[in-house]
């Protein structure tokens, strides 16, 4: 093993905070904010994978079962930025990866 190789360091998990909307808290039987390990680099997809792994009842409630696309009327925010339309590979801000700021899963409101 080459100690100078960039990938010689083992991957580690970050601890991320995730805030769920009320209806998903009820479904998962949790109170508001979760703290979960997420594979680094911390991306939208790695955070959602961690949520669904820890709370299998949420599979299909946040993302489609098949394609993994964001469900209608669900939005993602972090550090006052909307990540709802970004690809799953999008890295989240360091403040989220470090646990200082939460990743917000928000139920969008529709109607008129």
C-alpha positions, 0 to 999 in steps of 0.5 A: 500500500502506497502511503502517498496515494490519495485514495490510501485513506479509508473512507469514513462516515460523517454524522449529518442532521436531517429534519423531516416534515411532520407527516414523515416524522409520524410515519417513521415514529421520530421527533423532528431531527435525526442524526445519522451517519452518511458516507463521504463525500456527503451528497444528497444521495448519501444522506437520503440513503442513510435516512432510508437505511435507518428508517425503511418505512420512509422508502418511497415516501421521499424518493421513488422506489424505481428511479430514486427521483424526488417525490412530487411535493418534497423539497430539499434545503441546506444552508438556505439553498434549495437542492430540490432539483440538483442530482443525487451526486451533488455534494452538500455544504461542509456545514451539513457534512460536519453536522453544524447545519441540518439537511431539510426535507420539506413538504411543499404546499400546493393549491390556490 
